[in-house]
Amino acid sequence: MSGNVLVVEDEQKLASLLADYLKVSGFEPVCLDNGSEVVPYVREHKPDLILLDLMLPGRNGMEVCKDIRTFSRVPIIMVTARIEEIDRLLGLELGADDYICKPFSPREVVARVKAVLRRTHDGQTIQARGLILDEYGYKAILNGHDLELTAVEFKLLQFLVDNPGRIYGRQQLMNKIYPDERNVSDRTIDSHIKKLRRKIETLDPEAKFIQSVYSVGYKFESE
């Protein structure tokens, strides 16, 4: 696997270490150490993936991620020492594709990079009664209109669409959407479902794709 990876990290030794491991694995890394440089670079060079540190001089990673998501679906892996639940949720809500907490091994980072690129590059289009899911672009189109989903909302909808008619409990959905998160309340799923329904029904009031099964969980019905 190959590709251009933008490493945004202000710790020079760590950035160099990550770059070395990425090169050995066949990637072409470029390092930046200031958050204010990232958006202009992404607009001009269009990297295949971004490793984005949260705490940066110039602009923090959250602001940078939010800006990038206004014009690009480039995969973003956030790298940070801040492990509080709110940071994990906010990072994913803003459109990050994955989240790695320091300390970590460079091999783990490379493995995550490969996994995210494989997931995004091997995407296909799934259709269900006016609904199109573009896994490559992380976009959900309903009746020709973009639902403008966050990365987490897209993953949740995609999983339900992939398994029509099957009922999943909150914890099962949590395990699929947040495989590495251990301290996130399962009620977070209710919040995501509510937002998904609102976005879908705003475009098509008759589209009742996501159905609740009392005391059990949720399921997707295309008809």
C-alpha positions, 0 to 999 in steps of 0.5 A, a space after each residue: 500500500 502507498 499514498 501521500 500522508 500528511 503528518 501534522 505534529 509539533 514534536 519534531 522527534 515524534 514526527 520524524 519517527 512516524 515519517 520513517 515508519 511510514 516510508 518503510 511501509 511504502 508511504 510518502 510522508 510530509 511533516 508540518 508542525 503548525 496548525 495554521 499551515 494545514 488547510 492551505 497545504 491540503 487544498 493545494 496538495 490533496 494528501 491521501 490521509 492526514 495524521 493530525 495532532 490535537 494540540 498544535 501551535 497556530 491552530 488546534 487540531 479540532 479547528 483544523 479538522 472542522 475546516 477541512 471537512 468543509 471542502 474535503 473527505 480526506 481520511 483524518 486520524 487524530 493523534 493526541 494525549 487528551 483521552 477524555 471522553 468529550 475529546 474522543 466524541 468531538 473529534 469523531 463528530 467533526 469528521 475524524 475517521 479514527 483516533 489514536 491516543 498517546 503514548 502509542 507505537 509507530 507500528 500501531 499508527 502505520 497499521 491504523 493508516 493502512 486500515 483507514 485507507 483500505 476502508 475508504 479506498 475500497 468503498 462502494 456505492 450501496 442503494 436502498 429506495 432513494 438512498 445512496 451510500 458512497 463509502 469512498 466519499 463518506 457521503 449519504 445521498 437521499 433523493 439526490 440530496 446530500 444528508 451531510 452526515 458526520 463520520 460517526 453518523 455515516 458509519 452507523 447508517 452504513 452498518 444498519 444498511 448493510 444488515 437490513 431487517 436485523 435488530 441491533 442493541 445499543 451496545 452492539 452498535 457501540 461496538 461497531 461504531 466505537 471499537 476502541 472506545 471503552 468509556 462512551 455511554 451507550 445512550 450516545 447511540 440514541 443521540 446519533 439515531 435521533 440526528 440521523 432520523 431528523 436529517 433523513 426525514 427533513 429530505 423525505 418525511 415518508 422515509 422511515 428507514 431506521 425503526 425502533 424495536 421497543 426494549 431491544 434496539 434498532 433496525 433498518 428497513 428499506 421498504 
